[in-house]
């Protein structure tokens, strides 16, 4: 027996889950949970299509996210963490001390020293080595 693809059922799946580009670890975890559920059962053709879509979205996010972390560019890492944590330059000023210092670091005119890397590591709850070249 050949199962046929039912567009209406697929629309219902898409409407129920509203898949979109994954832009955060939280969204990635949510998508992974759905994939995990679908992975361990017999899927309809519509569920299989949805499953493949989610896997594609997860892979795209993870390639970009983990590649960014592996680049070892302290300024990129700092900007990435700022964006992901919904923090601002003002928050960095509070951590590092002065607006000029923050601007110089973000503009690449000054490297992050060990003390600053430790402060940033504590602030973002990550390893301070992410901010060192």
DSSP file (Angstrom, degrees, kcal/mol; ACC not computed):
  #  RESIDUE AA STRUCTURE BP1 BP2  ACC     N-H-->O    O-->H-N    N-H-->O    O-->H-N    TCO  KAPPA ALPHA  PHI   PSI    X-CA   Y-CA   Z-CA
    1    1 A X              0   0    0      0, 0.0     2,-0.5     0, 0.0     0, 0.0   0.000 360.0 360.0 360.0 129.7    0.0    0.0    0.0
    2    2 A X        -     0   0    0      0, 0.0     2,-0.4     0, 0.0     0, 0.0  -0.832 360.0-139.3 -97.2 126.1    1.4    3.4   -1.0
    3    3 A X        -     0   0    0     -2,-0.5     2,-0.3     1,-0.0    41,-0.0  -0.683  17.4-144.2 -83.5 135.4    0.7    6.3    1.4
    4    4 A X        -     0   0    0     -2,-0.4     2,-0.4     1,-0.0    41,-0.2  -0.716  19.6-107.7-100.2 152.8   -0.2    9.5   -0.3
    5    5 A X        -     0   0    0     -2,-0.3     2,-0.7    40,-0.1    -1,-0.0  -0.643  27.1-153.1 -80.4 126.5    0.8   12.9    0.9
    6    6 A X     >  -     0   0    0     -2,-0.4     4,-2.0     1,-0.2     5,-0.2  -0.884   5.3-164.8-105.4 108.1   -2.1   14.9    2.3
    7    7 A X  H  > S+     0   0    0     -2,-0.7     4,-2.5     1,-0.2     5,-0.2   0.844  88.3  55.8 -60.6 -36.0   -1.5   18.6    2.0
    8    8 A X  H  > S+     0   0    0      2,-0.2     4,-2.0     1,-0.2    -1,-0.2   0.915 107.8  47.4 -65.7 -42.1   -4.2   19.5    4.5
    9    9 A X  H  > S+     0   0    0      2,-0.2     4,-2.0     1,-0.2    -1,-0.2   0.886 111.8  51.6 -65.2 -37.5   -2.6   17.3    7.2
   10   10 A X  H  X S+     0   0    0     -4,-2.0     4,-2.6     2,-0.2    -2,-0.2   0.915 107.8  51.6 -65.2 -42.3    0.7   18.9    6.5
   11   11 A X  H  X S+     0   0    0     -4,-2.5     4,-2.7     1,-0.2    -1,-0.2   0.893 107.5  53.7 -59.2 -40.2   -0.8   22.4    6.8
   12   12 A X  H  X S+     0   0    0     -4,-2.0     4,-2.3     2,-0.2    -1,-0.2   0.910 109.2  48.1 -62.0 -41.9   -2.2   21.4   10.2
   13   13 A X  H  X S+     0   0    0     -4,-2.0     4,-2.2     2,-0.2     5,-0.3   0.935 113.1  47.4 -62.5 -46.2    1.3   20.3   11.3
   14   14 A X  H  X S+     0   0    0     -4,-2.6     4,-2.7     1,-0.2     5,-0.3   0.892 113.4  48.2 -63.6 -39.4    2.8   23.5   10.1
   15   15 A X  H  < S+     0   0    0     -4,-2.7    -1,-0.2    -5,-0.2    -2,-0.2   0.876 111.3  50.5 -68.3 -37.9    0.1   25.6   11.8
   16   16 A X  H  < S+     0   0    0     -4,-2.3    -2,-0.2    -5,-0.2    -1,-0.2   0.885 126.3  23.6 -68.5 -38.6    0.4   23.7   15.1
   17   17 A X  H  < S-     0   0    0     -4,-2.2    -2,-0.2    -5,-0.2    -3,-0.2   0.671  84.3-151.6-104.6 -20.0    4.2   24.1   15.3
   18   18 A X     <  -     0   0    0     -4,-2.7    -3,-0.1    -5,-0.3    -4,-0.1   0.932  19.7-152.7  46.6  61.8    4.9   27.2   13.2
   19   19 A X        +     0   0    0     -5,-0.3     2,-0.3     3,-0.0    -1,-0.1  -0.345  26.3 157.2 -65.7 144.3    8.4   26.2   12.2
   20   20 A X        -     0   0    0     34,-0.0    37,-0.0    -2,-0.0    -1,-0.0  -0.920  50.7 -53.2-153.0 174.8   10.8   29.1   11.4
   21   21 A X        -     0   0    0     -2,-0.3     2,-0.5     1,-0.1    37,-0.1  -0.311  57.9-123.5 -56.1 137.3   14.5   29.8   11.2
   22   22 A X        +     0   0    0     35,-0.3    -1,-0.1     1,-0.1     3,-0.1  -0.748  38.1 166.2 -89.2 126.8   16.1   28.9   14.5
   23   23 A X        +     0   0    0     -2,-0.5     2,-0.3     1,-0.1    -1,-0.1   0.367  56.7  38.0-123.7   2.2   18.0   31.8   16.1
   24   24 A X  S  > S-     0   0    0      1,-0.1     4,-2.2     0, 0.0     5,-0.1  -0.973  78.0-112.2-149.3 162.9   18.7   30.7   19.6
   25   25 A X  H  > S+     0   0    0     -2,-0.3     4,-2.7     2,-0.2     5,-0.2   0.854 116.9  56.8 -64.0 -34.0   19.6   27.7   21.7
   26   26 A X  H  > S+     0   0    0      2,-0.2     4,-2.1     1,-0.2    -1,-0.2   0.944 108.7  45.0 -63.3 -47.5   16.2   27.7   23.3
   27   27 A X  H  > S+     0   0    0      1,-0.2     4,-2.2     2,-0.2    -1,-0.2   0.887 112.4  53.1 -63.1 -38.0   14.5   27.5   19.9
   28   28 A X  H  X S+     0   0    0     -4,-2.2     4,-2.5     1,-0.2    -2,-0.2   0.920 107.9  50.0 -62.7 -44.1   16.9   24.8   18.9
   29   29 A X  H  X S+     0   0    0     -4,-2.7     4,-2.0     2,-0.2    -1,-0.2   0.889 109.6  51.6 -61.8 -39.6   16.1   22.7   22.0
   30   30 A X  H  X S+     0   0    0     -4,-2.1     4,-1.6     2,-0.2    -1,-0.2   0.920 111.4  46.6 -63.2 -43.7   12.4   23.1   21.3
   31   31 A X  H  X S+     0   0    0     -4,-2.2     4,-2.4     1,-0.2    -2,-0.2   0.896 109.9  54.2 -65.8 -39.3   12.9   21.8   17.7
   32   32 A X  H  X S+     0   0    0     -4,-2.5     4,-2.7     1,-0.2    -1,-0.2   0.872 104.9  54.4 -62.4 -37.3   15.1   19.0   18.9
   33   33 A X  H  X S+     0   0    0     -4,-2.0     4,-2.0     2,-0.2    -1,-0.2   0.913 109.7  46.6 -62.3 -42.8   12.3   17.8   21.3
   34   34 A X  H  X S+     0   0    0     -4,-1.6     4,-2.5     2,-0.2    -2,-0.2   0.925 113.1  49.1 -65.7 -44.2    9.8   17.6   18.4
   35   35 A X  H  X S+     0   0    0     -4,-2.4     4,-2.7     1,-0.2    -2,-0.2   0.914 108.9  53.4 -60.7 -43.1   12.3   15.8   16.3
   36   36 A X  H  X S+     0   0    0     -4,-2.7     4,-1.2     1,-0.2    -1,-0.2   0.911 109.9  48.0 -58.3 -43.7   13.1   13.4   19.1
   37   37 A X  H  < S+     0   0    0     -4,-2.0     3,-0.4     1,-0.2    -1,-0.2   0.933 115.5  43.8 -63.1 -46.3    9.4   12.6   19.4
   38   38 A X  H >< S+     0   0    0     -4,-2.5     3,-1.1     1,-0.2    -2,-0.2   0.821 106.4  63.1 -69.1 -30.9    8.9   12.1   15.7
   39   39 A X  H 3< S+     0   0    0     -4,-2.7    -1,-0.2     1,-0.3    -2,-0.2   0.842  99.9  52.6 -63.3 -34.8   12.1   10.0   15.4
   40   40 A X  T 3< S+     0   0    0     -4,-1.2     2,-0.3    -3,-0.4    -1,-0.3   0.004 105.4  55.7 -99.4  29.8   10.9    7.3   17.7
   41   41 A X  S <  S-     0   0    0     -3,-1.1     2,-0.5     0, 0.0     0, 0.0  -0.979  93.1 -84.4-151.2 166.1    7.6    6.5   16.0
   42   42 A X        -     0   0    0     -2,-0.3     2,-0.3     1,-0.0    -2,-0.1  -0.604  52.5-148.5 -70.8 121.5    6.1    5.5   12.7
   43   43 A X        -     0   0    0     -2,-0.5     2,-0.1    -4,-0.1    -1,-0.0  -0.725   6.8-131.0-100.4 144.3    5.6    8.7   10.8
   44   44 A X     >  -     0   0    0     -2,-0.3     4,-2.6     1,-0.1     5,-0.2  -0.386  39.2-101.1 -73.8 165.7    3.0    9.6    8.3
   45   45 A X  H  > S+     0   0    0    -41,-0.2     4,-2.1     1,-0.2     5,-0.1   0.881 126.3  50.4 -57.3 -36.5    4.2   11.1    5.0
   46   46 A X  H  > S+     0   0    0      2,-0.2     4,-2.2     1,-0.2    -1,-0.2   0.914 111.0  47.3 -68.5 -42.6    3.2   14.5    6.3
   47   47 A X  H  > S+     0   0    0      2,-0.2     4,-2.9     1,-0.2    -2,-0.2   0.871 110.5  53.4 -65.5 -36.5    5.1   14.0    9.6
   48   48 A X  H  X S+     0   0    0     -4,-2.6     4,-2.5     2,-0.2    -2,-0.2   0.912 109.0  48.3 -65.4 -41.6    8.1   12.7    7.7
   49   49 A X  H  X S+     0   0    0     -4,-2.1     4,-2.0     2,-0.2    -2,-0.2   0.920 113.9  46.9 -62.5 -43.9    8.1   15.9    5.6
   50   50 A X  H  X S+     0   0    0     -4,-2.2     4,-2.5     2,-0.2    -2,-0.2   0.904 110.5  53.3 -63.5 -42.9    7.8   18.0    8.7
   51   51 A X  H  X S+     0   0    0     -4,-2.9     4,-2.3     1,-0.2    -2,-0.2   0.917 109.5  48.1 -57.4 -47.5   10.6   15.9   10.4
   52   52 A X  H  X S+     0   0    0     -4,-2.5     4,-2.1     1,-0.2    -1,-0.2   0.876 110.0  53.0 -64.5 -37.8   12.9   16.6    7.5
   53   53 A X  H  X S+     0   0    0     -4,-2.0     4,-2.2     2,-0.2    -2,-0.2   0.938 109.9  47.3 -62.0 -47.6   12.1   20.3    7.6
   54   54 A X  H  X S+     0   0    0     -4,-2.5     4,-2.7     1,-0.2    -2,-0.2   0.897 109.9  52.8 -62.7 -40.8   13.0   20.5   11.3
   55   55 A X  H  X S+     0   0    0     -4,-2.3     4,-2.8     1,-0.2    -1,-0.2   0.909 109.0  50.3 -61.3 -41.3   16.2   18.6   10.8
   56   56 A X  H  X S+     0   0    0     -4,-2.1     4,-2.2     2,-0.2    -2,-0.2   0.920 112.1  47.0 -62.2 -44.6   17.2   21.1    8.0
   57   57 A X  H  X S+     0   0    0     -4,-2.2     4,-2.2     2,-0.2   -35,-0.3   0.900 113.4  48.5 -64.6 -41.1   16.5   24.0   10.3
   58   58 A X  H  X S+     0   0    0     -4,-2.7     4,-2.9     2,-0.2     5,-0.2   0.932 111.4  49.6 -64.9 -46.5   18.4   22.5   13.2
   59   59 A X  H  X S+     0   0    0     -4,-2.8     4,-2.5     1,-0.2     5,-0.2   0.905 110.2  50.9 -60.7 -42.3   21.4   21.7   11.0
   60   60 A X  H  X S+     0   0    0     -4,-2.2     4,-2.0    -5,-0.2     5,-0.2   0.942 113.0  45.5 -61.2 -47.6   21.5   25.2    9.6
   61   61 A X  H  X S+     0   0    0     -4,-2.2     4,-3.3     1,-0.2     5,-0.3   0.947 114.2  47.6 -60.4 -48.9   21.4   26.7   13.1
   62   62 A X  H  X S+     0   0    0     -4,-2.9     4,-2.4     1,-0.2     5,-0.4   0.864 109.9  52.3 -66.4 -36.1   24.0   24.4   14.5
   63   63 A X  H  X S+     0   0    0     -4,-2.5     4,-1.5    -5,-0.2    -1,-0.2   0.941 117.3  38.7 -62.4 -46.4   26.4   24.9   11.6
   64   64 A X  H  X S+     0   0    0     -4,-2.0     4,-2.0    -5,-0.2    -2,-0.2   0.930 119.2  46.8 -70.3 -45.4   26.2   28.7   12.0
   65   65 A X  H  X S+     0   0    0     -4,-3.3     4,-1.7    -5,-0.2    -3,-0.2   0.942 117.9  39.4 -64.8 -50.4   26.2   28.7   15.8
   66   66 A X  H  X S+     0   0    0     -4,-2.4     4,-1.9    -5,-0.3    -1,-0.2   0.806 112.8  56.2 -75.2 -28.0   29.0   26.3   16.4
   67   67 A X  H  X S+     0   0    0     -4,-1.5     4,-1.1    -5,-0.4    -1,-0.2   0.912 106.5  51.4 -65.6 -41.2   31.1   27.6   13.6
   68   68 A X  H >< S+     0   0    0     -4,-2.0     3,-0.5     1,-0.2     5,-0.4   0.910 110.1  48.6 -61.1 -43.1   30.9   31.1   15.2
   69   69 A X  H >< S+     0   0    0     -4,-1.7     3,-0.7     1,-0.2    -1,-0.2   0.874 111.7  49.8 -65.2 -36.5   32.1   29.7   18.5
   70   70 A X  H 3< S+     0   0    0     -4,-1.9    -1,-0.2     1,-0.2    -2,-0.2   0.644  89.3  81.0 -79.1 -14.0   35.0   27.8   16.8
   71   71 A X  T << S-     0   0    0     -4,-1.1    -1,-0.2    -3,-0.5    -2,-0.2   0.766  85.7-145.1 -65.2 -24.2   36.2   30.9   14.9
   72   72 A X    <   +     0   0    0     -3,-0.7     2,-0.7    -4,-0.4    -3,-0.1   0.897  46.1 145.8  60.3  43.5   38.0   32.1   18.0
   73   73 A X     >  -     0   0    0     -5,-0.4     4,-2.7     1,-0.1     5,-0.2  -0.924  36.4-160.1-109.7 104.8   37.3   35.8   17.2
   74   74 A X  H  > S+     0   0    0     -2,-0.7     4,-2.5     1,-0.2    -1,-0.1   0.844  89.5  49.0 -57.2 -37.7   36.8   37.5   20.6
   75   75 A X  H  > S+     0   0    0      2,-0.2     4,-2.7     1,-0.2    -1,-0.2   0.925 112.5  47.4 -69.8 -43.0   35.0   40.5   19.1
   76   76 A X  H  > S+     0   0    0      2,-0.2     4,-2.7     1,-0.2    -2,-0.2   0.913 113.2  49.8 -61.4 -41.8   32.6   38.3   17.1
   77   77 A X  H  X S+     0   0    0     -4,-2.7     4,-2.9     2,-0.2     5,-0.2   0.923 111.0  49.0 -62.7 -44.2   32.0   36.2   20.2
   78   78 A X  H  X S+     0   0    0     -4,-2.5     4,-2.3    -5,-0.2    -2,-0.2   0.926 113.7  45.5 -62.1 -46.0   31.4   39.3   22.3
   79   79 A X  H  X S+     0   0    0     -4,-2.7     4,-2.3     2,-0.2    -1,-0.2   0.894 113.2  51.2 -64.6 -39.9   28.9   40.7   19.8
   80   80 A X  H  X S+     0   0    0     -4,-2.7     4,-2.8    -5,-0.2     5,-0.2   0.943 111.7  46.0 -62.1 -48.4   27.2   37.3   19.4
   81   81 A X  H  X S+     0   0    0     -4,-2.9     4,-1.9     1,-0.2     6,-0.2   0.867 110.4  54.4 -65.4 -36.1   26.8   36.9   23.2
   82   82 A X  H  <>S+     0   0    0     -4,-2.3     5,-2.5    -5,-0.2     4,-0.3   0.950 113.1  42.5 -59.1 -48.8   25.5   40.5   23.5
   83   83 A X  H ><5S+     0   0    0     -4,-2.3     3,-1.2     1,-0.2    -2,-0.2   0.930 114.4  49.5 -65.5 -46.3   22.8   39.8   20.9
   84   84 A X  H 3<5S+     0   0    0     -4,-2.8    -1,-0.2     1,-0.3    -2,-0.2   0.810 115.0  44.1 -65.0 -30.0   21.9   36.3   22.2
   85   85 A X  T 3<5S-     0   0    0     -4,-1.9    -1,-0.3    -5,-0.2    -2,-0.2   0.373 108.2-122.8 -96.8   5.1   21.5   37.6   25.7
   86   86 A X  T < 5 +     0   0    0     -3,-1.2     2,-0.2    -4,-0.3    -3,-0.2   0.884  64.7 140.2  54.6  41.6   19.6   40.7   24.7
   87   87 A X      < -     0   0    0     -5,-2.5     2,-0.2    -6,-0.2    -1,-0.2  -0.637  38.4-142.0-108.0 171.0   22.2   42.9   26.4
   88   88 A X    >>  -     0   0    0     -2,-0.2     4,-1.3    -3,-0.1     3,-0.5  -0.696  32.2 -95.1-127.3 176.5   23.6   46.2   25.2
   89   89 A X  H 3> S+     0   0    0      1,-0.2     4,-2.4    -2,-0.2     5,-0.2   0.847 121.7  63.0 -59.6 -34.3   26.8   48.2   25.1
   90   90 A X  H 3> S+     0   0    0      1,-0.2     4,-1.9     2,-0.2    -1,-0.2   0.880  99.5  52.9 -60.2 -36.9   25.7   49.9   28.3
   91   91 A X  H <> S+     0   0    0     -3,-0.5     4,-1.3     1,-0.2    -1,-0.2   0.886 108.5  50.5 -64.1 -38.2   25.8   46.6   30.0
   92   92 A X  H  X S+     0   0    0     -4,-1.3     4,-3.6     1,-0.2     5,-0.4   0.880 105.9  55.3 -67.0 -37.2   29.4   46.1   28.8
   93   93 A X  H  X S+     0   0    0     -4,-2.4     4,-2.6     1,-0.2    -1,-0.2   0.911 106.2  51.9 -60.1 -41.3   30.3   49.6   30.1
   94   94 A X  H  < S+     0   0    0     -4,-1.9    -1,-0.2     1,-0.2    -2,-0.2   0.838 117.0  39.8 -64.0 -32.1   29.0   48.5   33.6
   95   95 A X  H  < S+     0   0    0     -4,-1.3    -2,-0.2    -5,-0.1    -1,-0.2   0.902 125.7  32.1 -83.0 -44.2   31.2   45.4   33.4
   96   96 A X  H  < S-     0   0    0     -4,-3.6    -3,-0.2    -5,-0.1    -2,-0.2   0.698 103.4-119.8 -95.1 -20.8   34.4   46.9   31.8
   97   97 A X  S  < S+     0   0    0     -4,-2.6     2,-0.3    -5,-0.4    -4,-0.1  -0.326  74.4  43.8 121.6 -54.8   34.4   50.4   33.2
   98   98 A X     >  -     0   0    0     -2,-0.1     4,-2.0     1,-0.1     5,-0.1  -0.935  62.5-132.3-134.0 154.5   34.2   53.0   30.5
   99   99 A X  H  > S+     0   0    0     -2,-0.3     4,-2.8     2,-0.2     5,-0.2   0.884 109.7  55.8 -66.8 -39.2   32.4   53.7   27.2
  100  100 A X  H  > S+     0   0    0      2,-0.2     4,-2.7     1,-0.2    -1,-0.2   0.917 107.3  49.4 -59.9 -43.5   35.6   54.5   25.5
  101  101 A X  H  > S+     0   0    0      2,-0.2     4,-2.4     1,-0.2    -1,-0.2   0.938 112.1  47.5 -61.0 -47.9   37.1   51.1   26.4
  102  102 A X  H  X S+     0   0    0     -4,-2.0     4,-2.7     1,-0.2     5,-0.2   0.926 113.3  48.4 -60.3 -45.8   34.0   49.3   25.2
  103  103 A X  H  X S+     0   0    0     -4,-2.8     4,-2.1     1,-0.2     6,-0.3   0.910 111.1  50.3 -61.7 -42.8   34.0   51.2   21.9
  104  104 A X  H  <>S+     0   0    0     -4,-2.7     5,-2.2    -5,-0.2     6,-1.4   0.895 113.0  46.3 -63.4 -40.3   37.7   50.6   21.4
  105  105 A X  H ><5S+     0   0    0     -4,-2.4     3,-1.4     4,-0.2    -2,-0.2   0.951 114.4  46.0 -66.6 -49.0   37.3   46.9   22.0
  106  106 A X  H 3<5S+     0   0    0     -4,-2.7    -2,-0.2     1,-0.3    -1,-0.2   0.784 112.5  51.4 -67.4 -26.8   34.3   46.5   19.7
  107  107 A X  T 3<5S-     0   0    0     -4,-2.1    -1,-0.3    -5,-0.2    -2,-0.2   0.454 115.2-116.1 -87.3  -0.9   35.9   48.6   17.0
  108  108 A X  T < 5S+     0   0    0     -3,-1.4    -3,-0.2    -4,-0.3    -2,-0.1   0.608  84.9 117.4  78.9  11.7   39.0   46.3   17.2
  109  109 A X  S   <S+     0   0    0     -5,-2.2     2,-0.4    -6,-0.3    -4,-0.2   0.625  77.4  33.9 -85.4 -13.9   41.3   49.2   18.3
  110  110 A X  S    S-     0   0    0     -6,-1.4    -2,-0.2    -5,-0.1    -1,-0.2  -0.997  78.2-131.7-143.8 135.7   42.1   47.5   21.6
  111  111 A X        -     0   0    0     -2,-0.4     2,-0.5    -3,-0.1    -6,-0.1  -0.511  31.3-105.6 -83.3 154.8   42.4   43.8   22.5
  112  112 A X        -     0   0    0     19,-0.3    21,-0.3    -2,-0.2     2,-0.1  -0.678  37.8-146.0 -79.3 126.2   40.7   42.3   25.5
  113  113 A X     >  -     0   0    0     -2,-0.5     4,-2.7    19,-0.1     5,-0.2  -0.330  28.4 -96.5 -87.8 176.3   43.1   41.6   28.3
  114  114 A X  H  > S+     0   0    0      1,-0.2     4,-2.2     2,-0.2     5,-0.2   0.905 123.0  49.7 -60.9 -44.2   43.0   38.8   30.8
  115  115 A X  H  > S+     0   0    0      1,-0.2     4,-2.0     2,-0.2    -1,-0.2   0.924 113.5  46.1 -62.0 -44.8   41.3   40.7   33.5
  116  116 A X  H  > S+     0   0    0      1,-0.2     4,-2.7     2,-0.2    -1,-0.2   0.890 110.3  54.0 -64.9 -39.5   38.6   42.0   31.1
  117  117 A X  H  X S+     0   0    0     -4,-2.7     4,-2.6     1,-0.2    -1,-0.2   0.898 108.1  50.2 -62.1 -40.2   38.2   38.5   29.7
  118  118 A X  H  X S+     0   0    0     -4,-2.2     4,-2.3     2,-0.2    -1,-0.2   0.916 111.0  48.5 -64.0 -43.2   37.5   37.1   33.2
  119  119 A X  H  X S+     0   0    0     -4,-2.0     4,-2.5     2,-0.2    -2,-0.2   0.919 113.4  47.0 -62.8 -43.3   34.9   39.9   33.9
  120  120 A X  H  X S+     0   0    0     -4,-2.7     4,-2.7     2,-0.2     5,-0.2   0.895 109.8  53.8 -66.4 -39.3   33.2   39.1   30.5
  121  121 A X  H  X>S+     0   0    0     -4,-2.6     5,-2.1     1,-0.2     4,-1.1   0.921 111.9  44.5 -59.4 -44.7   33.3   35.4   31.3
  122  122 A X  H  <5S+     0   0    0     -4,-2.3    -2,-0.2     3,-0.2    -1,-0.2   0.912 113.2  51.7 -64.6 -42.7   31.6   35.9   34.6
  123  123 A X  H  <5S+     0   0    0     -4,-2.5    -2,-0.2     1,-0.2    -1,-0.2   0.908 120.8  31.8 -62.0 -44.4   29.1   38.3   33.1
  124  124 A X  H  <5S-     0   0    0     -4,-2.7    -1,-0.2    -5,-0.1    -2,-0.2   0.488 106.3-122.5 -93.7  -3.6   28.0   36.0   30.3
  125  125 A X  T  <5S+     0   0    0     -4,-1.1     2,-0.3     1,-0.2    -3,-0.2   0.926  73.3 114.2  60.5  47.2   28.6   32.8   32.3
  126  126 A X  S   <S-     0   0    0     -5,-2.1    -1,-0.2    -6,-0.2     2,-0.2  -0.833  77.9 -70.9-134.6 173.7   31.1   31.4   29.8
  127  127 A X    >   -     0   0    0     -2,-0.3     3,-1.6     1,-0.1     4,-0.2  -0.483  36.0-137.0 -67.6 134.0   34.7   30.5   29.7
  128  128 A X  G >  S+     0   0    0      1,-0.3     3,-1.9    -2,-0.2    -1,-0.1   0.760  97.9  75.6 -64.1 -23.5   36.9   33.6   29.7
  129  129 A X  G >  S+     0   0    0      1,-0.3     3,-1.5     2,-0.2    -1,-0.3   0.715  78.4  74.2 -63.1 -19.6   39.2   32.0   27.1
  130  130 A X  G <  S+     0   0    0     -3,-1.6    -1,-0.3     1,-0.3   -53,-0.2   0.737  97.0  49.0 -63.5 -20.0   36.4   32.8   24.5
  131  131 A X  G <  S+     0   0    0     -3,-1.9     2,-0.4    -4,-0.2   -19,-0.3   0.340  97.5  86.0-102.1   5.5   37.5   36.4   24.7
  132  132 A X    <         0   0    0     -3,-1.5   -19,-0.1    -4,-0.1   -18,-0.0  -0.845 360.0 360.0-110.2 144.5   41.2   35.8   24.3
  133  133 A X              0   0    0     -2,-0.4    -1,-0.1   -21,-0.3    -3,-0.0   0.436 360.0 360.0 -90.2 360.0   43.2   35.5   21.0
